[in-house]
């Protein structure tokens, strides 16, 4: 009789890590996963809420309608320490959201073995662009355009960085999202139309000097970040994120690989 062939066990993962099946730790693992997913949803929601909330405070304190005042004028005419704090929190949350989304996209392509250098590069560029964009908006609110040199230069540099890089991120993210099949088409259309609307608003502002479109553009970019919560609900990849940020992926895979005799 011929000897049965030994099946080769693959150690490569095409799906997210599964929760432990140990009876003593199963409930704890479920609670842990729920808490992590809740925290993941907070990042994009807080980023959107803090940014739009700071715009609302600024509009409420400006003595003229937003159709007659730019964001720069509103910041110059009103005390804005709390607005700087809100923007800083929102920008930090947006940067963390970009990093999480970067990991999420990489995990998706790794599962399907569709990862490519071009995809990884575009994903990395998108994450860096959005992080720098929200660093730019902190510069915009931190430095007064009517202050002493070099405050005006830094103020307008921050504005240029924010509007250009958020537009770049919106376009790249829409392209990357269309490469992920687990999301419905209407979701991809929304993530495409909102950044395009934000880009159109800032172009209209630059062409016509209609100031309200500058406000609309910032709000729409913040709304784009807030919508990422939907993507995290569909595919939170909380276990991969834990391994990524704790640098535990390699060690866990090494432990799961069969030892040589």
C-alpha positions as CSV (number, residue, x, y, z in Angstrom):
1,X,0.0,0.0,0.0
2,X,1.2,3.5,-0.8
3,X,1.8,5.8,2.1
4,X,-0.7,8.7,2.3
5,X,0.7,12.0,1.3
6,X,1.3,14.5,4.1
7,X,-0.7,17.7,3.8
8,X,1.4,20.8,3.8
9,X,0.2,23.4,6.3
10,X,0.3,26.9,5.2
11,X,1.2,29.6,7.7
12,X,0.3,32.6,5.6
13,X,-2.9,34.4,6.6
14,X,-5.5,35.4,4.1
15,X,-8.1,36.4,6.7
16,X,-8.0,38.5,9.9
17,X,-6.9,36.8,13.1
18,X,-9.7,34.9,14.8
19,X,-10.6,35.3,18.4
20,X,-9.4,32.7,20.8
21,X,-11.5,29.6,21.3
22,X,-10.4,29.0,24.8
23,X,-13.4,28.7,27.1
24,X,-11.8,30.8,29.8
25,X,-10.8,33.7,27.5
26,X,-13.5,33.7,24.8
27,X,-15.8,36.2,26.6
28,X,-12.9,38.4,27.4
29,X,-11.7,38.4,23.8
30,X,-15.2,39.3,22.6
31,X,-15.4,42.2,25.0
32,X,-11.9,43.3,24.0
33,X,-12.8,43.3,20.3
34,X,-15.9,45.3,20.9
35,X,-14.0,47.9,22.9
36,X,-11.3,48.2,20.2
37,X,-13.9,48.6,17.5
38,X,-15.7,51.3,19.5
39,X,-12.4,53.2,19.9
40,X,-11.7,52.9,16.2
41,X,-15.1,54.5,15.4
42,X,-14.3,57.4,17.7
43,X,-11.2,58.6,15.8
44,X,-13.0,59.6,12.5
45,X,-16.1,60.8,14.4
46,X,-14.1,63.0,16.7
47,X,-12.0,64.4,13.9
48,X,-15.1,65.5,12.0
49,X,-16.9,66.8,15.1
50,X,-14.0,68.8,16.4
51,X,-13.2,70.4,13.0
52,X,-16.8,71.3,12.2
53,X,-17.3,72.4,15.8
54,X,-14.4,74.8,15.5
55,X,-15.9,76.3,12.3
56,X,-19.3,76.7,14.1
57,X,-17.6,78.6,17.0
58,X,-15.7,80.8,14.6
59,X,-18.9,81.6,12.6
60,X,-20.8,82.4,15.9
61,X,-18.1,84.8,17.0
62,X,-17.6,86.6,13.7
63,X,-19.5,89.8,13.5
64,X,-20.1,89.5,9.7
65,X,-21.7,86.6,7.7
66,X,-19.4,84.0,6.3
67,X,-20.2,85.3,2.8
68,X,-18.2,88.4,3.8
69,X,-15.4,87.0,5.8
70,X,-12.7,84.4,5.1
71,X,-11.6,81.9,7.8
72,X,-8.4,84.0,8.1
73,X,-10.3,87.2,8.9
74,X,-12.5,85.4,11.4
75,X,-9.5,84.1,13.2
76,X,-7.8,87.5,13.2
77,X,-10.9,89.3,14.5
78,X,-11.8,86.9,17.4
79,X,-10.0,85.3,20.3
80,X,-9.5,81.7,19.3
81,X,-7.5,79.7,21.9
82,X,-10.3,77.2,22.2
83,X,-10.6,77.0,18.4
84,X,-6.9,76.1,18.2
85,X,-7.4,73.4,20.8
86,X,-10.4,72.0,18.9
87,X,-8.6,72.1,15.6
88,X,-5.5,70.4,17.1
89,X,-7.6,67.6,18.5
90,X,-9.5,67.2,15.3
91,X,-6.2,67.2,13.3
92,X,-4.7,64.6,15.6
93,X,-7.7,62.3,15.2
94,X,-7.6,62.8,11.4
95,X,-3.9,61.8,11.3
96,X,-4.6,58.7,13.4
97,X,-7.6,57.8,11.2
98,X,-5.3,58.1,8.1
99,X,-2.8,55.7,9.7
100,X,-5.6,53.2,10.6
101,X,-7.1,53.4,7.1
102,X,-3.6,52.8,5.6
103,X,-3.3,49.6,7.6
104,X,-6.8,48.5,6.7
105,X,-6.2,48.8,3.0
106,X,-2.9,46.9,3.2
107,X,-4.6,44.1,5.1
108,X,-7.3,43.8,2.5
109,X,-4.9,43.4,-0.4
110,X,-2.7,41.0,1.7
111,X,-5.7,38.8,2.3
112,X,-6.5,38.5,-1.4
113,X,-2.8,38.4,-2.4
114,X,-3.5,41.4,-4.6
115,X,-0.8,43.6,-2.9
116,X,1.5,45.4,-5.3
117,X,4.2,48.0,-4.9
118,X,2.1,50.6,-6.8
119,X,-0.8,50.0,-4.4
120,X,1.3,50.2,-1.3
121,X,3.0,53.4,-2.6
122,X,-0.3,55.1,-3.4
123,X,-1.7,54.1,0.0
124,X,1.3,55.5,1.8
125,X,1.3,58.7,-0.2
126,X,-2.4,59.2,0.7
127,X,-1.8,58.6,4.4
128,X,1.2,61.0,4.5
129,X,-0.7,63.6,2.5
130,X,-3.7,63.7,4.9
131,X,-1.4,63.8,7.9
132,X,0.5,66.8,6.5
133,X,-2.8,68.5,5.4
134,X,-4.1,68.6,9.0
135,X,-0.7,69.8,10.2
136,X,-1.3,72.6,7.8
137,X,-4.7,73.5,9.2
138,X,-3.0,73.8,12.7
139,X,-0.6,76.3,11.2
140,X,-3.5,78.2,9.6
141,X,-5.2,78.7,12.9
142,X,-2.1,79.1,15.0
143,X,-0.5,81.9,13.0
144,X,-2.4,85.2,12.5
145,X,-2.3,86.6,9.0
146,X,-2.3,90.1,10.5
147,X,0.5,89.3,13.0
148,X,4.2,90.1,12.8
149,X,6.5,88.3,10.3
150,X,6.7,85.5,9.6
151,X,3.2,84.8,10.9
152,X,1.4,85.8,7.7
153,X,3.7,83.6,5.6
154,X,3.2,80.6,7.8
155,X,-0.6,81.2,7.9
156,X,-0.9,81.1,4.1
157,X,1.5,78.2,3.8
158,X,-0.7,76.2,6.2
159,X,-3.8,77.1,4.1
160,X,-2.0,76.0,0.9
161,X,-0.8,72.8,2.4
162,X,-4.2,71.9,3.8
163,X,-6.3,72.6,0.7
164,X,-3.9,71.0,-1.7
165,X,-3.1,67.8,0.3
166,X,-6.7,67.2,1.4
167,X,-7.7,67.3,-2.2
168,X,-4.9,64.9,-3.1
169,X,-6.0,62.5,-0.3
170,X,-9.6,62.6,-1.4
171,X,-8.7,61.6,-4.9
172,X,-6.3,58.9,-3.9
173,X,-8.5,57.5,-1.3
174,X,-11.5,57.2,-3.7
175,X,-9.2,55.3,-6.1
176,X,-8.0,53.0,-3.4
177,X,-11.6,52.4,-2.2
178,X,-12.8,51.3,-5.6
179,X,-10.1,48.6,-5.4
180,X,-11.9,47.1,-2.3
181,X,-14.8,44.9,-3.2
182,X,-16.3,44.5,0.3
183,X,-17.8,48.0,0.2
184,X,-21.1,48.7,-1.7
185,X,-21.0,50.9,-4.8
186,X,-23.0,53.7,-3.3
187,X,-20.4,54.0,-0.5
188,X,-17.7,54.4,-3.1
189,X,-19.7,57.0,-4.9
190,X,-20.2,59.1,-1.8
191,X,-16.4,58.9,-1.0
192,X,-15.8,60.2,-4.5
193,X,-18.4,62.9,-4.7
194,X,-17.7,64.6,-1.3
195,X,-13.9,65.2,-2.0
196,X,-14.7,66.4,-5.5
197,X,-17.3,68.8,-4.1
198,X,-14.7,70.1,-1.6
199,X,-12.1,70.6,-4.3
200,X,-14.8,72.4,-6.4
201,X,-15.6,74.7,-3.5
202,X,-12.0,75.8,-3.0
203,X,-11.6,76.4,-6.7
204,X,-14.8,78.5,-6.8
205,X,-13.4,80.5,-3.8
206,X,-10.1,81.2,-5.5
207,X,-11.8,82.1,-8.8
208,X,-14.7,84.3,-7.5
209,X,-13.6,85.3,-4.0
210,X,-16.9,84.1,-2.6
211,X,-15.8,83.4,0.9
212,X,-18.5,81.0,1.9
213,X,-17.0,78.4,-0.4
214,X,-13.8,78.3,1.6
215,X,-15.9,77.4,4.7
216,X,-17.8,74.8,2.8
217,X,-14.6,73.2,1.5
218,X,-13.1,72.8,5.1
219,X,-16.4,71.3,6.3
220,X,-16.6,68.8,3.4
221,X,-13.1,67.6,4.0
222,X,-13.9,67.1,7.6
223,X,-17.1,65.2,6.6
224,X,-15.0,62.9,4.4
225,X,-12.9,61.9,7.5
226,X,-16.1,61.4,9.5
227,X,-17.4,59.0,6.8
228,X,-14.5,56.7,7.3
229,X,-16.3,55.4,10.4
230,X,-18.6,53.5,8.0
231,X,-15.5,51.7,6.5
232,X,-14.3,50.8,10.0
233,X,-17.7,49.4,10.9
234,X,-17.7,47.1,7.8
235,X,-14.1,45.9,8.3
236,X,-12.5,47.0,11.5
237,X,-9.3,44.8,11.3
238,X,-8.8,45.5,15.0
239,X,-6.6,42.5,15.5
240,X,-4.2,43.5,12.6
241,X,-4.1,47.0,14.0
242,X,-3.2,45.8,17.4
243,X,-0.3,43.8,15.9
244,X,0.8,46.6,13.7
245,X,0.9,49.3,16.4
246,X,2.4,46.9,19.0
247,X,4.9,45.4,16.5
248,X,3.6,41.9,17.3
249,X,2.9,40.6,13.8
250,X,6.3,38.9,13.2
251,X,6.5,37.3,16.6
252,X,3.0,35.8,16.4
253,X,3.6,34.5,12.9
254,X,6.9,33.0,14.0
255,X,5.2,31.2,16.9
256,X,2.5,29.9,14.6
257,X,4.9,28.4,12.1
258,X,5.8,24.7,12.4
259,X,9.2,24.0,14.0
260,X,11.7,22.1,12.1
261,X,12.5,18.6,13.4
